[in-house]
Amino acid sequence: MKLEHIEDLVNNWPTKYKEGFTNLEITNIVNTIKVDSNFSHEKFDNAMMGNTCMVREGQAVMYHCDVIKGIQCGIEDRNLNVLEWD
């Protein structure tokens, strides 16, 4: 899956909050992607660890840019590189 496709998918995914994804929404988008690729959930989780998020109505909300990076790492079976860390 190309980066442009990942960006389109994430940026057009219906989310409860315009700022980003709840945990359930992340699970749903990751499950959709795993059907089409060899997805490393471990690399996705590593990429999502320690990223900046916000809390809305008691829920963590992950920003679109972080979900894009996490999915990219999961698909490519790699860790974030230094330049990708925010």
OpenMM code with the backbone's topology and positions (N, CA, C; nanometers):
from openmm import Vec3, app, unit

residues = "MET LYS LEU GLU HIS ILE GLU ASP LEU VAL ASN ASN TRP PRO THR LYS TYR LYS GLU GLY PHE THR ASN LEU GLU ILE THR ASN ILE VAL ASN THR ILE LYS VAL ASP SER ASN PHE SER HIS GLU LYS PHE ASP ASN ALA MET MET GLY ASN THR CYS MET VAL ARG GLU GLY GLN ALA VAL MET TYR HIS CYS ASP VAL ILE LYS GLY ILE GLN CYS GLY ILE GLU ASP ARG ASN LEU ASN VAL LEU GLU TRP ASP".split()
positions = [
    Vec3(0.0848, -0.1176, 0.0000),
    Vec3(0.0000, 0.0000, 0.0000),
    Vec3(0.0892, 0.1237, 0.0000),
    Vec3(0.0651, 0.2143, -0.0916),
    Vec3(0.1450, 0.3356, -0.1040),
    Vec3(0.1063, 0.4375, 0.0031),
    Vec3(0.2015, 0.5243, 0.0363),
    Vec3(0.1790, 0.6265, 0.1378),
    Vec3(0.0577, 0.7124, 0.1039),
    Vec3(0.0406, 0.7478, -0.0224),
    Vec3(-0.0728, 0.8317, -0.0616),
    Vec3(-0.2052, 0.7630, -0.0309),
    Vec3(-0.2098, 0.6304, -0.0508),
    Vec3(-0.3315, 0.5548, -0.0224),
    Vec3(-0.3582, 0.5510, 0.1293),
    Vec3(-0.2518, 0.5320, 0.2065),
    Vec3(-0.2660, 0.5321, 0.3525),
    Vec3(-0.3178, 0.6680, 0.3995),
    Vec3(-0.2592, 0.7749, 0.3488),
    Vec3(-0.3023, 0.9097, 0.3870),
    Vec3(-0.4486, 0.9329, 0.3518),
    Vec3(-0.4899, 0.8934, 0.2314),
    Vec3(-0.6299, 0.9095, 0.1907),
    Vec3(-0.7226, 0.8305, 0.2812),
    Vec3(-0.6849, 0.7058, 0.3094),
    Vec3(-0.7676, 0.6205, 0.3939),
    Vec3(-0.7843, 0.6813, 0.5328),
    Vec3(-0.6730, 0.7204, 0.5943),
    Vec3(-0.6769, 0.7745, 0.7304),
    Vec3(-0.7498, 0.9090, 0.7337),
    Vec3(-0.7168, 0.9965, 0.6412),
    Vec3(-0.7759, 1.1305, 0.6431),
    Vec3(-0.9241, 1.1320, 0.6081),
    Vec3(-0.9724, 1.0262, 0.5435),
    Vec3(-1.1142, 1.0193, 0.5076),
    Vec3(-1.1928, 0.9197, 0.5921),
    Vec3(-1.1264, 0.8584, 0.6893),
    Vec3(-1.1937, 0.7625, 0.7778),
    Vec3(-1.2900, 0.8398, 0.8684),
    Vec3(-1.4137, 0.7925, 0.8815),
    Vec3(-1.5077, 0.8622, 0.9702),
    Vec3(-1.4683, 0.8453, 1.1173),
    Vec3(-1.4438, 0.9576, 1.1839),
    Vec3(-1.4054, 0.9557, 1.3249),
    Vec3(-1.5035, 1.0386, 1.4061),
    Vec3(-1.5153, 1.0046, 1.5319),
    Vec3(-1.6038, 1.0779, 1.6221),
    Vec3(-1.5546, 1.2208, 1.6425),
    Vec3(-1.4230, 1.2368, 1.6494),
    Vec3(-1.3629, 1.3672, 1.6737),
    Vec3(-1.2814, 1.4086, 1.5520),
    Vec3(-1.2950, 1.5332, 1.5102),
    Vec3(-1.2221, 1.5804, 1.3922),
    Vec3(-1.0709, 1.5768, 1.4139),
    Vec3(-1.0274, 1.5821, 1.5403),
    Vec3(-0.8838, 1.5847, 1.5711),
    Vec3(-0.8150, 1.4504, 1.5484),
    Vec3(-0.8907, 1.3397, 1.5522),
    Vec3(-0.8246, 1.2121, 1.5347),
    Vec3(-0.9088, 1.0919, 1.5729),
    Vec3(-0.8398, 0.9840, 1.6086),
    Vec3(-0.8979, 0.8512, 1.6248),
    Vec3(-0.9068, 0.8078, 1.7710),
    Vec3(-1.0187, 0.7499, 1.8074),
    Vec3(-1.0308, 0.6821, 1.9363),
    Vec3(-0.9677, 0.5436, 1.9218),
    Vec3(-0.9492, 0.4742, 2.0315),
    Vec3(-0.8913, 0.3395, 2.0268),
    Vec3(-0.9754, 0.2447, 1.9417),
    Vec3(-1.1071, 0.2522, 1.9531),
    Vec3(-1.1951, 0.1659, 1.8735),
    Vec3(-1.1810, 0.1965, 1.7247),
    Vec3(-1.1727, 0.3228, 1.6902),
    Vec3(-1.1559, 0.3601, 1.5493),
    Vec3(-1.0216, 0.3126, 1.4945),
    Vec3(-0.9184, 0.3187, 1.5769),
    Vec3(-0.7873, 0.2672, 1.5352),
    Vec3(-0.7955, 0.1172, 1.5115),
    Vec3(-0.8599, 0.0456, 1.6014),
    Vec3(-0.8768, -0.0988, 1.5836),
    Vec3(-0.9487, -0.1288, 1.4533),
    Vec3(-1.0530, -0.0533, 1.4228),
    Vec3(-1.1302, -0.0773, 1.3009),
    Vec3(-1.0481, -0.0509, 1.1746),
    Vec3(-0.9734, 0.0583, 1.1703),
    Vec3(-0.8945, 0.0878, 1.0508),
    Vec3(-0.7798, -0.0115, 1.0351),
    Vec3(-0.7167, -0.0500, 1.1451),
    Vec3(-0.6077, -0.1482, 1.1383),
    Vec3(-0.6619, -0.2829, 1.0908),
    Vec3(-0.7772, -0.3234, 1.1395),
    Vec3(-0.8360, -0.4502, 1.0952),
    Vec3(-0.8693, -0.4467, 0.9467),
    Vec3(-0.9101, -0.3331, 0.8953),
    Vec3(-0.9377, -0.3183, 0.7520),
    Vec3(-0.8102, -0.3352, 0.6712),
    Vec3(-0.7014, -0.2773, 0.7174),
    Vec3(-0.5743, -0.2838, 0.6459),
    Vec3(-0.5135, -0.4229, 0.6533),
    Vec3(-0.5254, -0.4889, 0.7670),
    Vec3(-0.4642, -0.6209, 0.7854),
    Vec3(-0.5191, -0.7223, 0.6861),
    Vec3(-0.6408, -0.7023, 0.6387),
    Vec3(-0.7011, -0.7939, 0.5426),
    Vec3(-0.6237, -0.7921, 0.4108),
    Vec3(-0.5700, -0.6756, 0.3748),
    Vec3(-0.5055, -0.6577, 0.2450),
    Vec3(-0.3531, -0.6692, 0.2467),
    Vec3(-0.2916, -0.6909, 0.3615),
    Vec3(-0.1454, -0.6887, 0.3641),
    Vec3(-0.0908, -0.7740, 0.4782),
    Vec3(0.0391, -0.7950, 0.4735),
    Vec3(0.1093, -0.8569, 0.5863),
    Vec3(0.1417, -0.7445, 0.6826),
    Vec3(0.0579, -0.7258, 0.7797),
    Vec3(0.0653, -0.6120, 0.8705),
    Vec3(0.1290, -0.6549, 1.0011),
    Vec3(0.2317, -0.5821, 1.0463),
    Vec3(0.2960, -0.6110, 1.1740),
    Vec3(0.2318, -0.5250, 1.2828),
    Vec3(0.1474, -0.5897, 1.3624),
    Vec3(0.0825, -0.5160, 1.4715),
    Vec3(0.1865, -0.4696, 1.5726),
    Vec3(0.2931, -0.5475, 1.5899),
    Vec3(0.3999, -0.5099, 1.6826),
    Vec3(0.4660, -0.3783, 1.6381),
    Vec3(0.4972, -0.3651, 1.5091),
    Vec3(0.5610, -0.2430, 1.4586),
    Vec3(0.4644, -0.1250, 1.4651),
    Vec3(0.3363, -0.1508, 1.4402),
    Vec3(0.2355, -0.0458, 1.4546),
    Vec3(0.2310, 0.0031, 1.5989),
    Vec3(0.2224, -0.0904, 1.6934),
    Vec3(0.2171, -0.0540, 1.8353),
    Vec3(0.3414, 0.0225, 1.8775),
    Vec3(0.4586, -0.0218, 1.8311),
    Vec3(0.5831, 0.0485, 1.8643),
    Vec3(0.5807, 0.1918, 1.8127),
    Vec3(0.5309, 0.2104, 1.6912),
    Vec3(0.5254, 0.3446, 1.6325),
    Vec3(0.4265, 0.4343, 1.7063),
    Vec3(0.3219, 0.3765, 1.7615),
    Vec3(0.2194, 0.4552, 1.8314),
    Vec3(0.2581, 0.4850, 1.9766),
    Vec3(0.3550, 0.4118, 2.0290),
    Vec3(0.3948, 0.4281, 2.1684),
    Vec3(0.4593, 0.5643, 2.1907),
    Vec3(0.4100, 0.6377, 2.2868),
    Vec3(0.4712, 0.7636, 2.3260),
    Vec3(0.4374, 0.8815, 2.2379),
    Vec3(0.3444, 0.8637, 2.1448),
    Vec3(0.3106, 0.9786, 2.0611),
    Vec3(0.2196, 1.0753, 2.1364),
    Vec3(0.2101, 1.1947, 2.0858),
    Vec3(0.1261, 1.2972, 2.1465),
    Vec3(-0.0197, 1.2683, 2.1130),
    Vec3(-0.1051, 1.2847, 2.2108),
    Vec3(-0.2482, 1.2679, 2.1856),
    Vec3(-0.3236, 1.3699, 2.2701),
    Vec3(-0.4523, 1.3743, 2.2500),
    Vec3(-0.5363, 1.4605, 2.3317),
    Vec3(-0.6424, 1.3739, 2.3982),
    Vec3(-0.7105, 1.4280, 2.4961),
    Vec3(-0.8178, 1.3566, 2.5632),
    Vec3(-0.9464, 1.4347, 2.5432),
    Vec3(-1.0472, 1.3666, 2.4901),
    Vec3(-1.1794, 1.4251, 2.4708),
    Vec3(-1.2804, 1.3334, 2.5376),
    Vec3(-1.3613, 1.3896, 2.6245),
    Vec3(-1.4660, 1.3138, 2.6928),
    Vec3(-1.4104, 1.1855, 2.7547),
    Vec3(-1.2902, 1.1946, 2.8110),
    Vec3(-1.2291, 1.0819, 2.8785),
    Vec3(-1.1637, 0.9792, 2.7874),
    Vec3(-1.1598, 1.0057, 2.6570),
    Vec3(-1.0993, 0.9125, 2.5616),
    Vec3(-0.9729, 0.9720, 2.5024),
    Vec3(-0.8698, 0.8885, 2.4887),
    Vec3(-0.7504, 0.9318, 2.4168),
    Vec3(-0.7859, 0.9426, 2.2688),
    Vec3(-0.7394, 1.0497, 2.2066),
    Vec3(-0.7624, 1.0718, 2.0643),
    Vec3(-0.6259, 1.0860, 1.9980),
    Vec3(-0.5963, 0.9949, 1.9059),
    Vec3(-0.4678, 0.9923, 1.8361),
    Vec3(-0.4790, 1.0723, 1.7071),
    Vec3(-0.3821, 1.1588, 1.6843),
    Vec3(-0.3846, 1.2444, 1.5666),
    Vec3(-0.3663, 1.1636, 1.4379),
    Vec3(-0.4272, 1.2153, 1.3312),
    Vec3(-0.4206, 1.1494, 1.2007),
    Vec3(-0.2770, 1.1221, 1.1567),
    Vec3(-0.1884, 1.2204, 1.1741),
    Vec3(-0.0498, 1.2044, 1.1277),
    Vec3(0.0193, 1.0883, 1.1987),
    Vec3(-0.0109, 1.0670, 1.3265),
    Vec3(0.0506, 0.9562, 1.4003),
    Vec3(-0.0058, 0.8217, 1.3558),
    Vec3(-0.1348, 0.8176, 1.3258),
    Vec3(-0.1961, 0.6938, 1.2771),
    Vec3(-0.1379, 0.6579, 1.1403),
    Vec3(-0.1178, 0.7580, 1.0552),
    Vec3(-0.0563, 0.7343, 0.9241),
    Vec3(0.0825, 0.6727, 0.9412),
    Vec3(0.1643, 0.7320, 1.0269),
    Vec3(0.2994, 0.6795, 1.0499),
    Vec3(0.2950, 0.5383, 1.1072),
    Vec3(0.2051, 0.5157, 1.2017),
    Vec3(0.1928, 0.3830, 1.2623),
    Vec3(0.1538, 0.2774, 1.1611),
    Vec3(0.0566, 0.3094, 1.0767),
    Vec3(0.0130, 0.2143, 0.9740),
    Vec3(0.1258, 0.1881, 0.8749),
    Vec3(0.1953, 0.2925, 0.8359),
    Vec3(0.3070, 0.2765, 0.7427),
    Vec3(0.4127, 0.1819, 0.8019),
    Vec3(0.4457, 0.2002, 0.9290),
    Vec3(0.5430, 0.1122, 0.9943),
    Vec3(0.4913, -0.0309, 1.0019),
    Vec3(0.3618, -0.0473, 1.0288),
    Vec3(0.3034, -0.1812, 1.0344),
    Vec3(0.3070, -0.2521, 0.9011),
    Vec3(0.2785, -0.1797, 0.7944),
    Vec3(0.2801, -0.2384, 0.6608),
    Vec3(0.4225, -0.2710, 0.6175),
    Vec3(0.5156, -0.1798, 0.6454),
    Vec3(0.6543, -0.1972, 0.6022),
    Vec3(0.7369, -0.2795, 0.7009),
    Vec3(0.6753, -0.3220, 0.8111),
    Vec3(0.7412, -0.4040, 0.9136),
    Vec3(0.8718, -0.3389, 0.9602),
    Vec3(0.8590, -0.2146, 1.0056),
    Vec3(0.9777, -0.1396, 1.0494),
    Vec3(0.9400, -0.0475, 1.1647),
    Vec3(1.0421, 0.0065, 1.2300),
    Vec3(1.0215, 0.1042, 1.3358),
    Vec3(1.0255, 0.2453, 1.2775),
    Vec3(0.9750, 0.3414, 1.3532),
    Vec3(0.9890, 0.4816, 1.3134),
    Vec3(1.1362, 0.5171, 1.3057),
    Vec3(1.1724, 0.6006, 1.2107),
    Vec3(1.3092, 0.6497, 1.2097),
    Vec3(1.3136, 0.7855, 1.2800),
    Vec3(1.4303, 0.8342, 1.3079),
    Vec3(1.4484, 0.9561, 1.3852),
    Vec3(1.3759, 1.0754, 1.3228),
    Vec3(1.3763, 1.0850, 1.1914),
    Vec3(1.3131, 1.1977, 1.1238),
    Vec3(1.1612, 1.1936, 1.1299),
    Vec3(1.1035, 1.0764, 1.1567),
    Vec3(0.9580, 1.0633, 1.1646),
    Vec3(0.9042, 1.0933, 1.3044),
    Vec3(0.9884, 1.0898, 1.4036),
    Vec3(0.9444, 1.1101, 1.5415),
    Vec3(0.9031, 1.2558, 1.5601),
    Vec3(0.7895, 1.2787, 1.6241),
    Vec3(0.7466, 1.4177, 1.6469),
    Vec3(0.7553, 1.4584, 1.7904),
] * unit.nanometer
topology = app.Topology()
chain = topology.addChain("A")
for resn in residues:
    res = topology.addResidue(resn, chain)
    for name in ("N", "CA", "C"):
        topology.addAtom(name, app.Element.getBySymbol(name[0]), res)
